[in-house]
Every structure is written in C-alpha cells, then in structure tokens.
Amino acid sequence: MNIRDLEYLVALAEHQHFRRAAEACHVSQPTLSGQIRKLETELGVALLERTSRKVLFTDAGLRLVTQAQKVLLEVKILAEMASEQGESMNGPIHIGLIPTVGPYLLPHIVPALREQYPDLELFLHEGQTHQLVDQLESGKLDCLILASVQETERFIELPLYDEPMVLAVPEKHRWANQQSFALPQLDGETLLMLGDGHCLRDQAMGFCFSAGAKEDGRFKATSLETLRNMIVAGAGITLLPHLATPVRGAKEGVCYLPVHDPKPCRQIVLAYRPGSPLRPRYEKLASLLSEHVCTSGCLED
C-alpha cells in the first residue's frame, strides 16, 4: 500500500465514477481500477461491490475511505512543514471562493497579489460554502475567502472586510429616486432571493424577515446575475452585496440604494485549518487583501 493507492481510492469515492476518478488522478482508467484491485488483494477485503453497475463501496471500503482521507491530510501537512513555505510567498496556493464574492472581489485583488507576490501561484476554486468547507477539511484547498458563517467556526478566521448590502430595485420603482433606504420600509414587501445553498441567502433573509418582509417563493435565483436580470425585468426587488453593484445610481435598469437603520452587512474572512504550518502565509495574504480592499474605495457608496 502506498499514498498513491489511497489517492485513487479517495478520488473514486468522491467522483463515484472510474473514468472521472482516473482523470482527476491523471492516470488511465485501467491503471486506477487495477490499483484498487491490488489494494483489495493486499488488504484481503472487498472494497467495492462488483455486481453493481454503479460504484458502491462496501462497509469496509467506506471505513477505509474515511481513514485514507485523514492520512492524506496528514501527509499534506507534513509536506507543508517540510517545504518551509510558511514565511515565504512563493509556490502554489489553492484558494476557494464563494460565488457571491469571487467574481466581484477577484478583479480588485488579483492584480495586487501578482504585483506584491509574483512568485505565488494562484489556483482559484469557486463553490458554495458547504462544498468549500469540505474541500478545506480534506486538504484539497489551502484557505477560503467567504462570508463568516456557523460552518466556518471550526477554522481560523482572519477578517478581511465588512461588506454592506444594498437594495436593488427596478429603475421605474417607486423607491428608485431615494438617496438611501431605511430597512423598516421593507415591512410587508416581498423580495427575490438566491436559492438554497448560498450563505448570502440566509444572511439577506435574516435582515428582511427582521424588517417584516418575506421571500418570493415562486422564484429562487442560481446567481447574483440572475437576480439582477430579474430586477431589470421588473420582477421584484432584492438585497445585493456592495461589491456586486456598479457605481451608485441607476445602471442598466437597476437602482442601488444604500440601506440603514440598521445597515445589513456581512463579514468576509480568510479561513484556514487550525494548526496549519502555513499560518504566516495566510496572515500576510489576509493583510494585503484587507488593506487593498479598504483603501481602493470599492466599498464606498
């Protein structure tokens, strides 16, 4: 048994498909299948049910997958410790970002990162919070940039910035000409929201419900751009994070109003695994990102 065999096994468990698992491991399907059989022979136990057309693990196989994931994470930590890259800012770094942050933050920070740390190899991965949390725990990602929520409490969180939310309304809406908006005005209103799985959905709904508003259950958006297009079509109103909005005022059929009393806001953090030997690297990264966002003016109304 070797580390590579464990990687094959974990990949098969994650992809539930021999070809896709082989592609993820950059080997041929026969190679991966053969190594799994070799592992079964070495251990003297069946890891898969060969009678099924699907990839089904036996109980022993599932237990081995769980243990293999832990071993691979420990191997990754050992490699990080041996690399002595904690203080340096070079080599690869895999960063996960949520869809309501990534597309709007990256244009602001990637140029600054490349200028400040030209030897740092950025690998950027987008996914919903629960997906990114699982990948960080398993060692597939080094750190996350996302909104601080209960799911991230198990990690070390370095605050980056507080992002307010604004009210997006159609340009012909009765509130479109207001310079600002008091949250209690939403009492009795119905708002469009993102679909399940987006942490922004829960955060925005919390503010809306506290103001006496409710969700439009007839439609759940898959992205902020879908929400924005629904507003353009006059289908409703919503709360959007500040970085996802253009310059204050009307833009392509949408007006963005600063909200107060209270100001809805979310905290964006950089999260990493406790005990990671790359802690100094993450602290440098967080410091640069926080300083750049706060001094660039991109959060100003």
Backbone torsions as a table, in degrees:
resi	resn	phi	psi	omega
1	MET	NA	137.1	175.6
2	ASN	-137.6	174.4	-177.1
3	ILE	-59.7	-38.6	-178.9
4	ARG	-61.3	-39.0	178.6
5	ASP	-61.5	-40.0	178.6
6	LEU	-66.6	-36.6	177.4
7	GLU	-63.6	-41.4	177.4
8	TYR	-60.8	-45.0	-177.3
9	LEU	-63.5	-45.4	180.0
10	VAL	-66.1	-40.2	178.3
11	ALA	-61.8	-40.7	178.8
12	LEU	-65.0	-38.5	178.4
13	ALA	-66.4	-36.0	-177.8
14	GLU	-76.2	-41.0	-174.6
15	HIS	-92.2	-19.5	179.7
16	GLN	54.0	32.5	-177.2
17	HIS	-160.9	126.9	-175.4
18	PHE	-63.5	-44.4	-177.2
19	ARG	-65.1	-46.3	-178.7
20	ARG	-66.1	-37.0	177.1
21	ALA	-64.2	-41.9	179.0
22	ALA	-63.3	-41.7	178.3
23	GLU	-62.7	-39.4	179.4
24	ALA	-65.4	-30.4	-179.8
25	CYS	-93.7	-1.1	178.3
26	HIS	61.5	41.9	174.5
27	VAL	-134.5	171.1	177.1
28	SER	-77.5	158.7	179.0
29	GLN	-62.6	-42.8	178.0
30	PRO	-61.0	-34.9	178.7
31	THR	-63.6	-47.6	-179.4
32	LEU	-64.1	-45.2	-179.2
33	SER	-62.4	-41.2	-179.4
34	GLY	-65.4	-38.4	-179.9
35	GLN	-69.9	-34.3	176.5
36	ILE	-65.0	-42.5	177.9
37	ARG	-64.1	-40.5	179.3
38	LYS	-62.3	-38.7	179.0
39	LEU	-66.1	-40.3	177.3
40	GLU	-61.7	-42.8	179.7
41	THR	-64.1	-42.5	-179.0
42	GLU	-64.6	-39.1	-177.9
43	LEU	-85.3	-19.0	-179.4
44	GLY	72.3	31.1	-178.5
45	VAL	-147.6	144.7	177.5
46	ALA	-78.8	126.7	179.8
47	LEU	-97.2	-23.6	-177.6
48	LEU	-128.5	153.9	173.2
49	GLU	-91.0	106.1	-173.9
50	ARG	-76.5	-11.9	-177.5
51	THR	-82.4	-11.2	-177.0
52	SER	-96.3	148.7	176.3
53	ARG	-76.6	-16.8	177.9
54	LYS	-96.5	165.4	174.2
55	VAL	-83.2	104.6	179.4
56	LEU	-119.9	124.4	179.3
57	PHE	-87.7	143.8	171.6
58	THR	-74.8	171.6	177.6
59	ASP	-59.6	-42.1	178.2
60	ALA	-63.4	-38.7	178.8
61	GLY	-63.5	-41.6	179.9
62	LEU	-65.3	-39.1	178.4
63	ARG	-65.9	-38.1	179.7
64	LEU	-68.9	-38.1	177.6
65	VAL	-60.0	-45.8	179.5
66	THR	-59.6	-44.4	-179.7
67	GLN	-69.7	-36.9	179.5
68	ALA	-63.6	-38.1	177.6
69	GLN	-61.5	-40.9	178.7
70	LYS	-66.1	-41.8	180.0
71	VAL	-63.4	-44.3	-178.7
72	LEU	-64.5	-35.9	177.3
73	LEU	-66.0	-42.2	178.7
74	GLU	-65.0	-36.9	177.3
75	VAL	-63.9	-40.3	178.3
76	LYS	-62.9	-42.3	179.6
77	ILE	-64.5	-40.9	177.4
78	LEU	-61.3	-41.3	179.5
79	ALA	-65.2	-39.1	178.4
80	GLU	-65.0	-40.4	178.8
81	MET	-64.9	-40.9	-178.2
82	ALA	-71.8	-27.7	-176.2
83	SER	-72.5	-20.8	-178.7
84	GLU	55.5	36.7	-179.8
85	GLN	-97.0	4.2	-177.7
86	GLY	-58.6	-43.0	-178.3
87	GLU	-84.8	-26.3	-175.8
88	SER	-86.8	161.4	179.3
89	MET	-120.6	62.2	175.9
90	ASN	-141.8	167.7	-178.0
91	GLY	85.9	-177.3	-174.9
92	PRO	-78.4	148.6	171.0
93	ILE	-145.1	127.1	-177.7
94	HIS	-102.4	116.3	-175.1
95	ILE	-115.7	129.9	175.6
96	GLY	-98.9	139.6	179.0
97	LEU	-134.7	143.9	176.4
98	ILE	-79.8	154.1	-175.4
99	PRO	-63.3	-21.6	179.8
100	THR	-89.5	2.4	176.2
101	VAL	-119.5	-50.4	-172.3
102	GLY	-48.1	-58.5	-175.0
103	PRO	-62.8	-22.4	-173.9
104	TYR	-101.7	-26.4	179.0
105	LEU	-88.4	-38.8	-173.6
106	LEU	-55.9	-42.1	178.9
107	PRO	-60.2	-24.2	179.9
108	HIS	-83.8	-34.3	-169.4
109	ILE	-104.9	-27.5	-176.9
110	VAL	-61.2	-46.6	177.4
111	PRO	-58.4	-40.2	-179.4
112	ALA	-66.2	-40.1	179.1
113	LEU	-65.4	-42.1	-179.4
114	ARG	-68.1	-33.4	178.6
115	GLU	-72.9	-44.0	-176.2
116	GLN	-76.5	-39.1	-175.9
117	TYR	-129.4	73.3	-174.9
118	PRO	-64.7	-19.8	-178.6
119	ASP	-93.1	2.9	178.3
120	LEU	-87.8	122.5	-179.9
121	GLU	-90.9	110.2	-177.1
122	LEU	-88.7	126.0	171.6
123	PHE	-119.4	114.6	-172.9
124	LEU	-107.0	132.2	-176.6
125	HIS	-129.2	128.1	-179.4
126	GLU	-105.4	139.8	178.4
127	GLY	-172.8	167.9	177.0
128	GLN	-74.0	162.0	-172.0
129	THR	-53.2	-49.0	-176.5
130	HIS	-63.3	-33.7	178.2
131	GLN	-68.5	-44.7	-178.8
132	LEU	-66.2	-39.2	179.0
133	VAL	-60.9	-43.9	178.8
134	ASP	-62.3	-41.3	-178.6
135	GLN	-71.0	-32.2	176.0
136	LEU	-69.8	-42.6	179.3
137	GLU	-62.5	-37.1	-176.9
138	SER	-83.0	-8.4	178.9
139	GLY	92.3	1.2	178.7
140	LYS	-69.2	-30.0	177.3
141	LEU	-117.0	150.5	179.5
142	ASP	-88.2	-39.1	-179.6
143	CYS	-156.9	167.7	-178.6
144	LEU	-127.4	148.2	169.3
145	ILE	-119.5	112.2	-172.8
146	LEU	-162.1	174.9	176.7
147	ALA	-76.4	138.3	178.8
148	SER	-69.5	121.1	179.1
149	VAL	-138.0	177.0	-177.1
150	GLN	-59.3	-35.2	-178.3
151	GLU	-63.7	-22.7	-176.6
152	THR	-97.4	2.5	-176.9
153	GLU	-65.2	-22.7	-178.7
154	ARG	-74.9	-12.2	-178.3
155	PHE	-102.7	169.2	170.7
156	ILE	-80.5	127.5	-178.4
157	GLU	-114.3	126.1	175.4
158	LEU	-107.3	114.2	-177.9
159	PRO	-60.8	135.6	176.4
160	LEU	-105.2	-53.8	178.7
161	TYR	-168.0	159.3	173.7
162	ASP	-98.8	124.7	-176.7
163	GLU	-109.5	116.2	177.1
164	PRO	-73.7	159.3	173.5
165	MET	-106.2	148.3	178.8
166	VAL	-119.4	158.2	177.9
167	LEU	-90.0	124.2	178.0
168	ALA	-103.5	123.4	-179.8
169	VAL	-131.5	154.3	175.3
170	PRO	-60.0	149.9	-174.8
171	GLU	-65.1	-16.0	177.5
172	LYS	-102.4	9.9	179.4
173	HIS	-69.5	155.2	-177.2
174	ARG	-66.0	-18.2	179.4
175	TRP	-97.9	-1.5	-169.6
176	ALA	-58.4	-29.8	-175.9
177	ASN	-92.4	1.3	178.4
178	GLN	-70.8	142.0	178.4
179	GLN	-77.4	-27.7	176.7
180	SER	-153.2	175.8	-172.3
181	PHE	-143.3	130.6	176.8
182	ALA	-87.7	128.1	-175.0
183	LEU	-55.0	-37.0	179.2
184	PRO	-60.4	-17.4	177.0
185	GLN	-63.7	-15.3	179.8
186	LEU	-77.8	-5.3	-179.0
187	ASP	-54.4	122.6	179.4
188	GLY	86.1	-5.2	-179.2
189	GLU	-85.5	162.4	176.6
190	THR	-117.9	131.1	-176.3
191	LEU	-118.4	147.9	172.6
192	LEU	-79.4	146.7	-176.8
193	MET	-138.0	161.9	170.6
194	LEU	-68.8	162.5	178.6
195	GLY	-77.5	176.2	-179.6
196	ASP	-61.1	148.1	178.3
197	GLY	103.0	-20.6	177.7
198	HIS	-89.8	123.9	-179.4
199	CYS	-66.1	-27.8	178.5
200	LEU	-62.4	-32.7	178.6
201	ARG	-57.5	-51.1	-178.0
202	ASP	-64.3	-39.5	-179.5
203	GLN	-66.7	-46.5	-179.9
204	ALA	-65.0	-41.5	179.9
205	MET	-63.7	-35.2	178.1
206	GLY	-59.3	-45.7	178.8
207	PHE	-66.6	-41.3	-178.3
208	CYS	-66.4	-44.9	-179.8
209	PHE	-62.9	-38.1	-179.9
210	SER	-65.8	-25.0	179.5
211	ALA	-89.6	-5.1	179.8
212	GLY	95.3	11.0	178.7
213	ALA	-91.2	171.3	178.4
214	LYS	-138.0	168.7	-178.7
215	GLU	-91.0	145.3	172.5
216	ASP	-80.7	102.9	-175.1
217	GLY	-74.1	-4.2	-178.4
218	ARG	-81.1	-13.7	-175.3
219	PHE	-150.3	133.7	173.9
220	LYS	-129.9	120.4	-174.6
221	ALA	-77.4	151.6	176.5
222	THR	-92.8	-13.6	-179.2
223	SER	-156.2	165.9	177.2
224	LEU	-66.6	-32.1	-179.9
225	GLU	-69.0	-33.7	174.6
226	THR	-65.3	-43.2	176.8
227	LEU	-58.5	-46.0	-178.2
228	ARG	-60.9	-42.0	-180.0
229	ASN	-67.5	-31.4	175.0
230	MET	-67.0	-36.1	177.0
231	ILE	-66.4	-43.9	177.9
232	VAL	-56.6	-38.0	-178.9
233	ALA	-77.0	-0.8	178.8
234	GLY	76.8	21.5	-174.6
235	ALA	-85.8	-3.9	180.0
236	GLY	158.8	-164.7	179.3
237	ILE	-131.6	164.7	-179.6
238	THR	-161.3	170.6	171.1
239	LEU	-101.1	133.5	178.0
240	LEU	-125.0	147.4	175.1
241	PRO	-67.7	146.4	-171.6
242	HIS	-56.6	-42.1	-177.1
243	LEU	-65.7	-17.8	179.7
244	ALA	-86.8	4.0	-178.0
245	THR	-111.7	152.1	176.6
246	PRO	-79.6	-165.9	177.3
247	VAL	-57.5	144.9	-175.9
248	ARG	-51.0	137.4	178.2
249	GLY	119.5	-164.3	-178.3
250	ALA	-78.9	141.0	178.9
251	LYS	-150.5	111.5	177.8
252	GLU	53.4	45.3	173.8
253	GLY	89.7	4.2	-178.7
254	VAL	-125.4	139.4	173.2
255	CYS	-111.3	137.5	-177.1
256	TYR	-114.0	118.9	-174.1
257	LEU	-111.4	125.4	173.1
258	PRO	-60.6	140.8	-176.2
259	VAL	-112.8	143.3	178.9
260	HIS	-142.0	174.3	176.5
261	ASP	56.9	60.6	-7.4
262	PRO	-91.5	170.3	176.7
263	LYS	-83.6	116.3	177.1
264	PRO	-68.3	134.9	-172.4
265	CYS	-152.1	153.8	173.0
266	ARG	-133.0	149.3	180.0
267	GLN	-97.9	124.9	177.2
268	ILE	-96.7	131.1	-174.9
269	VAL	-131.1	163.4	167.4
270	LEU	-105.5	121.4	-175.9
271	ALA	-113.4	139.7	176.2
272	TYR	-144.6	166.0	-175.8
273	ARG	-70.1	136.0	174.8
274	PRO	-59.6	140.3	178.8
275	GLY	83.9	0.9	-179.8
276	SER	-64.2	134.2	177.5
277	PRO	-71.6	-8.2	-179.9
278	LEU	-94.3	17.6	-179.3
279	ARG	-51.6	-46.4	179.7
280	PRO	-59.3	-34.8	178.3
281	ARG	-64.7	-44.5	-178.8
282	TYR	-66.5	-35.6	179.0
283	GLU	-66.5	-40.5	176.4
284	LYS	-64.1	-43.0	-179.7
285	LEU	-62.6	-46.8	-179.3
286	ALA	-63.4	-39.7	-179.7
287	SER	-62.7	-44.1	179.4
288	LEU	-64.7	-46.0	-177.6
289	LEU	-63.5	-45.3	-179.3
290	SER	-61.5	-46.1	-178.7
291	GLU	-64.2	-41.8	-177.0
292	HIS	-67.3	-45.6	-179.5
293	VAL	-63.3	-42.7	-176.3
294	CYS	-72.6	-25.6	-179.0
295	THR	-98.9	-11.6	-177.4
296	SER	-79.2	-17.0	-179.4
297	GLY	83.3	5.9	-175.7
298	CYS	-74.5	-10.7	177.0
299	LEU	-101.6	2.5	-179.7
300	GLU	-80.2	146.2	178.8
301	ASP	-71.1	NA	NA
